[in-house]
Amino acid sequence: MFSPRSRSASVTAPVPFYEKVKQAISQKISAGEWRPHDRIPSEAELVAQFGFSRMTINRALRELTDEGWLVRLQGVGTFVAEPKGQSALFEIRSIADEIAARRHRHRCQVLKLEQTDASFNLAAALSVEEGTPVFHSLLIHFENDIPVQIEDRCVNAAAAPEYLQQDFTRTTPHAYLSLVAPLTEGEHIVEAVQARPEECALLQIEISEPCLLIHRRTWSTQHIVSHARLLFPGSRYRLQGHFMS
């Protein structure tokens, strides 16, 4: 005979309510009922649908977002996520080309396009004298209307004197600089960071969401052409590198 203790130990623990919500939503996505970029029901609608508390629904959505199933845009709603985009770590490529390769739509919003004087740190990054006039651009790149990168770039004016005259809604800084100052060398420094509040607003992410930051410098022959600070939401991008010994 089995003792009551043995019988109770064999009973499967009940599935938490938030896990039931997660399973139901992920099954709809896996089955193609909800497709990438579809807006899912609001928290209030899911509360009514499942009959669980708002806290339970919020936890399920938060965990699905962390796991890459969903994208939550502040003030807009929650959407089915695309499989994470992939950026080349060792190869210097235009983000527009990367997005086009996935057969997605790229667009760019230009926030700043200006001339400024090189600070001490920027002068060191571009290998110019402090106070030298340099060009500065600040752009947001979108993939299917979802912000995926903030590009904060400073350019050696001597290497690309007509940089400020370009329309970066039609081309990218990378594409233009590759034409006027063909790239011969690049440097990447990658780190995990927490974005500043104003950057979170531009990327439409929660302040707590981790981000990937790439510091990129490019050379043409012996001259540094640009220094860029490229910020990606961690939930929407990943880096991949391939090398041979």
Sequence and secondary structure as in RCSB ss.txt:
>XXXX:A:sequence
MFSPRSRSASVTAPVPFYEKVKQAISQKISAGEWRPHDRIPSEAELVAQFGFSRMTINRALRELTDEGWLVRLQG
VGTFVAEPKGQSALFEIRSIADEIAARRHRHRCQVLKLEQTDASFNLAAALSVEEGTPVFHSLLIHFENDIPVQI
EDRCVNAAAAPEYLQQDFTRTTPHAYLSLVAPLTEGEHIVEAVQARPEECALLQIEISEPCLLIHRRTWSTQHIV
SHARLLFPGSRYRLQGHFMS
>XXXX:A:secstr
   HHHHHHTS     HHHHHHHHHHHHHHTTSS TT B   HHHHHHHH   HHHHHHHHHHHHHTTSEEEETT
TEEEE  S EEEESSS   HHHHHHHTT  EEEEEEEEEEEE  HHHHHHHT  TT EEEEEEEEEEETTEEEEE
EEEEEETTT TTGGG  TTTS HHHHHHHHS   EEEEEEEEEE  HHHHHHHT  TT EEEEEEEEEEETTEEE
EEEEEEEETTTEEEE     
